[in-house]
Amino acid sequence: METQSVLFNKTKYSKKQAEKWLQENNYVNKKVDITENLRRYRQLDPKLFNQNTFRMKKIKGNDLMLVLGKRLVKSLPPKKKKCPKGNKVCHCKKK
């Protein structure tokens, strides 16, 4: 599970306090969505996650929470075959 967003209760954390916490805990402060009660600091685009895996993790009650999720698995490129002679680039003839 990875952190998609960090949520702060606006009545408990000022903008300055929230940004200080983010910096001290190695989170980014790029995009913030502000609702009636929360400051929501997006860490990663929600489109990168399996939407059925999102969970809330309370750090300090309803004052500080993490939105966690599992990233979508992208198909990996095919593995390159290793050279039997140990060369970085294989020039061996295929049999």
JOURUR-V877836 format. One record per helix or strand of 3 or more residues. SS is the DSSP state (@ for helix, = for strand). FROM is the first residue (numbers start at 1). LEN is the number of residues. If there is no record, write none. Layout:
SS/FROM/LEN + SS/FROM/LEN
//
This chain:
=/2/8 + @/15/10 + =/31/4 + =/38/5 + @/46/3 + @/51/3 + =/55/4 + =/64/6
//
